[in-house]
């Protein structure tokens, strides 16, 4: 295949999956841990990245990963204890490896200085294994895959004889014999012979199984342990026999001597099987020069456009989708019979068929939407590392608890919620949780608890960020707000209103600005980003006991429940998520505010009225408030009334993006096609509030209580 881009894409995707496995595994390791299963999982992930990198000739990545792999191998063999410095070093190396893979994918320059520094630190760590045990114990701990002659003598002499018999399922377990031989060839002069005596008859042959074995000679001053490192990840039925090469043996005889007697008997009958071929050689046709392979494969090509992205879907979801498509085909066949000779006596059958079509379409829609759903653990997985690093930096002891990580959410929502969550977690760590000394003085445990919890509630997903820290200092917040002129000194605010002041742009009570937080940048952006997703963020806090930041989001952005309204000759959709209520306008409750806008008295408060006819510059539509309806929506921390001519039906609508053709259109979040083919724009309530009533908008009207 001339275009390698697909292979590169798969390789990089697998690399990032491996990095996630390594990071989560390292975070789970405790100093002094003897959890060999966890260490083996981390080791295999590193080994896979190294093997894939070597296959694509990304030698910088392969070389760096090899040093990490060797350190991990010392841990899993019992040669060194698991220590906090080693875990920190490996986590830092995972970060560096991630940067290397990203740079390679994007064809950017590597940070050679950082790579060299970390590689040197890894090599220094290898020279000083903590809790080192005897070599015999280490070799024994590796299992019984190896058989080595004169194991107590690690001197290489002229070289080694190697017999490699992989298990029949080795390919399925990720074995790449070529990568192994390439790694061996880097150690010295390697020559290999392949044995095929175990290949069964065609009738009994299973293509996914491996029946070959190999005999090799490796000449050069090579330590036995370096050869073992190449085969170090093997387990199961795979066997490796390593013997010192006799000084008097020549290359041909040594390879033959390494063969088992039965192989030599067979090779006499089939001499082509015993031919020793250098691993770097290729079979050539007589009279033709072998083609010279290029030094490196083609580099990964940069995509000419934006990456479309991908998503992994479980087989069960695909099966359900295929099953529903089959049901639709059956329904289509049933309805198709009415096309030519329709008889009114069949009207009940037709009605049943249409009901079945409606049911299948609804289930197909739900199943198709499920395909886009991913577990929120995809986002939560970043936080153990973040909490560990930040708590160490801040000198705090923190226990992170993650609950509901399997809760599913739409992929688009998941991608956009990551950064706001990071900001909220950083704020809880910096401002919420106290240092061990302060917690002890307050009668609390030294270790603070930070909890991330996700769950479904109605048609939404709820994410809670909970800490048992100091809580919000409401007097301090109110004092800072008065000092900055955000609220007047004589205005009385309840607890919720004081809490919400932290979402004001630039608001901060921090005395010291740090690189973690304190500049007052972010909380207003967090709220805006969440509301742009159709969600809300609330804060609940009790001073001295902790805080809860609650994010409520729609499960999906592709389909929403909407209220269809008419303004003049146009139809619009208002998302049900933002609608509080709808009411007939009572002219006696309308007041004019400083000649700029109308306010409507709704029970104990006045809310501003926005006429959609004026907001959208429409030529048609009612002007008199007593002739229309008011749709009360809540967004951007306030309520407003949208004046419309008529409320029509409530329905589920499929959101179509309009930014592709029109860029960002103020006041609208998308469009939808109604059942009669009419296009209706979907109103962005948050955008309308910002444009017409928010800070910096046309009219900044405070929300006032009714007198």
Protein Blocks (a to p, Z undefined) as FASTA:
>chain_A
ZZlmlmmmmmmmmmmmmmmmmmmmmmmpcghiacfklmmmmmmmmmmmmmmmmmnopakl
mmmmmmmmmmmmmmmnopaccdfklmmmmmmmmmmmmmmmmmmmnopacdfklmmmmmmm
mmmmmmmcghiacfklmmmmnojkbccehkllmcfbjbdcddddddfklmmnopafklmm
mmmmmnmccdddddfklpccfklpcfkbcfbdcddddedjddfklmmmmmmmgghjbccd
dddddfklcfklmmmmmpcfklmmmmmmmmmlmpccdfkbccddehiacddddfbdcddd
ddfbdcebiadddfklmmmmmmmmmmmmmmmmmmmmmmmmccfklmmmmmmmmmmmmmmm
mmmmmmmmmmmpccfklmmmmmmmmmmmmmmmnopacddddehklpccdfklmmmmmmmm
mmmmmmmmmmmpccfklmmmnopafbdcdddddddehjbdcdddddfbebpafklmmmmm
mmnomacfklccdfklmmmmmmpghiafbfbdcfkbonopojlmmmmmmmmnopacdddd
dehiaccddddddfbfkbccdddddehjbccdddfklpmbdcdddfklpcceehlaccdd
ehjaccddddfklmnopabdcfblklmccddddeehiacddddfbdcdddddddddfklm
nopaehiabdcddfkopacddddfklmmmmmmmghiabdcdddddZZ
